[in-house]
Amino acid sequence: MFEPYRVKVVEPLARSSKKRRARVLVEAGYNPFLIPAKHVMIDLISDSGTGAMSADQWATMLRTREDFSGQEAHEEFVATVRALTGFPFVQPVHQGRAAENILFRLLLKPGGRVLANTHFETTRANIEALGCAAVDLWKPDPPFNGNLDLRQLKTVAGKDRSVKLVIMTVTNNIHGGQAVSLDNIVAAHRITKSRGIPLVLDASRFADNAYLIKDYTRSPDPLRTIVRRMFNAADAAYLSGKKDGLANIGGLIGLRDRKLWNRIIKEVIRQESYPTSGGLASRDLAAMTVGLREAIDEDFLRYQISSLRFLAWALKERGVKTYEPVGGHGVVVITTTRRPYAAFALAGRIFLETGIRGGVFGPDLRFALPRRVYTLAHLAYVAEAIGKIYNQPLPRLKLVNRPPSFFNFFARFQEI
């Protein structure tokens, strides 16, 4: 296994002293999200918008004209998304959260319920802001540990008329991006269709999910075919182009319903910009177009997923316990103790000793892999460094700031 690309531009790693990092860690309240990135040497806190763009992406950004409406970049974007997904109506937006906000406001009313395999924090927040309930129906089915519980879906959707929407997040964001099987998506759509409930894919990591389907089932089908089958089993989809779009900004909504598309266009011009831009510069729209094409390159995906598996293997070799199977975008490290805030304590200790940053989600510490940024040598160093720290005693933390929402992003702690 080796990187399926040549390095054309390099950027020096940020380096700081342990004394400086100690001060930064205290100022950040032991929350890795609050650490200024300039003090981080290897940053694995998120794969969202942090990937490296290709030479083709940079070239198309320079070639693209900036116009207010009717951009050529929009024409190419729509054609690419239609060919990839099969959705006839495509609306670009500036990122996935904008897509959620716009789509949910048109589909939901107060008192409604939304079912999903799991809701990411911002998805849940967008739903609850509308006076609706977000209900998780997650059922691991190894190796497809991102699946939705079909039995519960049939029961709840059949009895509860307040259910207005079902979301399948692919990959399921839990535990570093667990795969959802194609059978699970198709069966869920069969249930929702019989009850007149739209099934929407949160497809931000659609390429990761398609590759894991192909890998786990040993399917001979081309990746593009599996991707199309996933989208065919949905009434609509939205995604953040900052993940499998391989861009630093962007997103989209794909639809089959012309009436809903016409309503979305009006919301976009009210909230974002002229619909053909979706709130993006033409150059960013063009970069996402190229990124969506590159995202389903099997050599790239094989390397990306293999890199995560290599990191998990190297950690395991050093006695570090990780969640298995490894997800599509991150490796989840399980702390040696379940005492309160242990994941924050471990994240803080790792940053203090090494300058490596991961992100805390729930009780665990996730190391997400930005696409095309770090080499296998970087990941080997990460595993070695974490292995030396993992079994050491951790500081005890007390909570000094409990935010009303988004705990993992804004909580602050002090060392006892």
N, C-alpha and C positions, 0 to 999 in steps of 0.2 A: 504494500500500500504506500502510495506517495501522492503528493499534491498534484492534481490534474491540470496544472497551470504553471506558467512562469511568472516570477515576481518582476513587475515593471517599475513600480514606485515603492519606496520604503519610507517608513516613519519611525523615528526613534521611540523606544519605550520610555515612559516616564519613570524616573527614579527619584526616591526620596529616602531620607534617613529614618531609622526606626524611631528616633526621638521625635522627628517631625510627624510621623504617622501616629504616634501615641497621642500627640496633641490634637491632631485632626480627628482621631477616633472619638475622643472625649467631646470635642466640639460638635460632632455629628450625633451625639447621644447613642453611640454604639449601633446606629442603624446604617447599614451599608448604602442604602439609597440616598442618604444625606451626606455622604462623603464626596467632596469635589473630585471630579474625574482626573484632574491634573495630578493628583497624588496617587493614582492607581497605575500599577505597572502592567498587569494583565487583567483585563476587565471582562468578566464573565457574568455580569449582573443581568444582562438581557441580550437576546438576539434580535430585538426589535429596532430596526433602523440603524443597526451598528455594523452591518456587513460591508465588505469591500465591493465596489462596482467594477465591472469589467471594462476593458479597453473599448468594446463596442458601445457600452452605455455612455462612457465619457465622450466618445466621438459623436454619438447621436445628440447628446446634449449641446455640443458646440454647433452642430449643423442646424438644430431646430430653430425655427422662427418663433418669435414671441408676438402673438396676436391676441386680441381680446376675445374674439369669437370665431367660430368656423376654422379652428386651427387644423392644419394638416396632421399635427401630432395626435389630435383627437380621432381623426379618421383611422389612423394606423392602430391606435389603442383599441378602438371598438372592434376593428376587424380581428385583431389578435385575441381579444377576450372571447368574441363569438366563436372563433375557431377552436379555442381551448375548452370552453365551457358548454357551448351550445345555447346559451341564453341569447335571445334575439335583441333584448333591450339592455343596454349597458350604460351606467352612469359613473364617471370617475368622481372621487371625493378626495379630500386632502389626507385622510387616514381612516383606519377602521372604526374608530370611535365616532367619527362624524357619520359614517354609514349606519352604525347602530342607532345613533340619536335620531337621524332622519327617518329611517325605516320604522323604528318602534313607534314614533309619534304618529305615524300614519296607520299602523296596524293595531295599536293597543289603546284601550280606554281604562280609566280607573276601575279597579276591582277585577281586572283580568288576571289570568295566571299564565305563566310561560314555563314550559317544561324543557329540560335540556339534559344531556349527559352530565355536564357540569357547566356552570356559568363562571366565566372569568370575573374578577372583581369589578371591572368597569362595565361589563355587560350587565351584571346584577344591578349596579348603581343606576345605569340608564333605564332599566326596567322599573326599579323601585321609585325613581324620580317621577314616574308617570302614575304612581299609585297602584302599581301592579305587584304581584308576587312572583319571584323567581324560584322555581322548584327543581332541585337536582334529582335525576333518576339514573345515577351512575351505577353500572354493574360490571366490574372487571370480569373478563372471560379470556384468560391467558391463551395466546400472547396478546390478544386484543383487549388490553386493559383500559381502553377508553370508551367501551361500548355503553349504549343506553339500555336500560332495563326494559325490554319489550313487554314483559308481562305487566309491569306497573304502568307503562305507557297505555296499554290497551285498557286497563282498569280505570285509570284516572281520566283519560281522555274520553272514555265511554260514559262515565257517570257525571263528570263535572263540566257543565256547560260554560263555565267561566274560563276554560282553557282556550286561549285564542292563538297560540303560537307554540311550535316546537322547534328548538334549535339543536342542531347537531354540530358540535365543535370538533373540527378535524384539522390536525390531531387534537385530541382532548388535552387541554393545557395542563391537566393535573400530572404531577410526577414527571415533569420535563417533556410532556408531549406524547402521551400514550395513544397508540393507534386505535382507530375505529374500523371494524371490518366492513367490507362492501355489503355483505349479507345483512349486517345490522342496519346500515343506512337504508337499503332497499326495503327491508321488512318494516322499519319505522315509517317510511313513506307510505307503504301499503296501509298501515293502520291510520295514519293521519288523513290520508286521502278519503278513506271510507267514512270519516267523521267530519270532513269538510274543514280541517285545520291545516293551515299552511306549514310545510316543513322547510326551514331555512338552514342552509349551511353557513356556519362561521368558518370560512375556508382559508383563514390566514396562513395555515400551514398545509394546504391541500397537497403539495408536491411531496412533503415528508410522509403524509398519510398514504398517498398512492404508492410510494416506494416501499413502505413497510408492509402494505397489503401484498405487493408483488413478492417481497422477500419472505414473509411468513407463509404464504400459500404456495410459493415456488411457481407462480404463474408465468406462463410463457408469453403472455400478452404484453405488447409495448406499454410503456408507462402512460403515454398519451391516451390509450384506450381505457385504462383503468381510471384516469382522471375524468374522462368524459362520462364513464358509467357512474362515478360518484355524483357529478353535477346533474346527470339525467334523473337521479333519484331525489331531486329537490325542486320545490316550487320557486325558490329564489336563493340567492347567496350573497354574502358580503365578505369582504376580506380587507385586511391591512396589507398594503404592498410593501410594508417595511419588514416582512418576514420572507415568505416565499416569492414575493415580488422582487426580491433582491435589490430594493431601492431604499434610499434613506428617508423617503416620505412618499405618501400616496395611499390610495385605497380605491375600492369600487363596490358597486351594487349591481348584481345581475338579476334580471327578471324575465318572466314569461308573460306577465300581465301588462298590456299596453296602458290600461287605465291607471294602474298604480304607478307606472313609469311616468306618465304625464303629471301626476300629483307630486312625484319625487322631483321632477324637473323644477316645478314651482318652488318647492322647499329649498332646493339647491341655490336657486337665484336669490332667494330671500336670505339665506344663511351664509352662503359660501361665496359664490361668484357666478359668472355666466356659466350655464350648464356644460358647455363644451370644454371648459377648463376644470370645473369641479373644485375650484379653490387652489389649483396648482399652477405653477409656472409651466409653460409648454415644455421646457427642457426636463422638468421632473416627470411630467406625463410620458415623455419619450423614453426616459430612463426606465420607468416602470414597464413600458411596453417591451423593451428588450429584456428586462429582468424576468418577466413572465415566460418568455420563450426559453431563456437560459435555465429557468427553475426546474424544468422537467428533463434536463440533460441527465441521463442515467449515470454517466461517469462522475459528474459533480455530486449527485445525491448519494451514490455509493461511497464516495470519499467522505462526505459530510457525516453520514450515519456511522461509517466505520471509525471516524475520528472520535465520535462520542463513545463508541464501544471500546475503543482503545483506551480512552481516558478512564472509563469505568473499570476496565480490566487492570490498568496500572494502579488505580486506587485500591482495588481489591487485593492485589498482590502485596500491598503495604498495610493490609489490615483495616482498610476503610470500608465500612458497610454502605452500600448504595442500593437504591430501589431498582428492582429488576422486573421485567426486561427494561433495558435502557430506552428512553424516549427518543423522539425525533429531533428535539432541539436542546435538550439539557440532561445533565447527570445530576440526580438528587442524592445528596449525602445525608444519611440518617445519623443523628447525634448519638453519642454513647449514653446519654442520660435524657430522661423525659422531663426533667425539672423545668419550671417556667423559663421561657426565653433562652433555652439552651442553644437554639439555632442562631440567635443573634450573638450570643457569647462566642460560639465557634466561628462565625463569620468575622467578628471583631478580632479574635486571636489570629486568624489566618491573615487578615489584612495587616495587622500590626507586625507580624513576623516576616511577611513575604511581599506585601503590596498587591496581592491577588484579591480581587473582589468578586463575591458571589451574591445572590439575592435570596432573602428569606421569604418563603411562602408557606404559611401555616406553621407546622412544627419542624419543617425540614429546610435544609440549605440547598439551593439549586445553583448549579454552574451551567449557564446557557452558553452556547457556542456561536458567536457571530460568524456569519458565513464568509469564507474565503479570507479570513483575517489572520488567524494564528496557525502556525505549523505544528506538525507532530512533535517537534523538539520543544515547542512551548508547552504542549500538553503533557509531555513527559516530565517537564520541570514542575508543572502544576501538581501532578500526582505525587512526585517526590516530596515537594514542599508540604503538601497537605498531610501526607503520610507521617511526617515527622511531628506534626502538631496534633493529629487527630485524637490520640489516646492520652494526651497531657491533660491535667486538671484544668477545667474552665473557670473563668471568673463568674461569680454570682451577680446577676443584674437585678435591679429593681426598676419598675416602671415609674417614670417621672412625668410623662406626657402621654395620655391616652387620647388619640384623636377620635372624633365622633364617627369617622369612616376611614377606609383605606389604612387600616392599622399597620400593615407591613411597610407601607410607604412613608408614614409620618410619625410613628411611635418613637419615643426617645427614652433612653435608659441611663442609669448611673451604675457604676460598679460598687457592690457592697464591700 
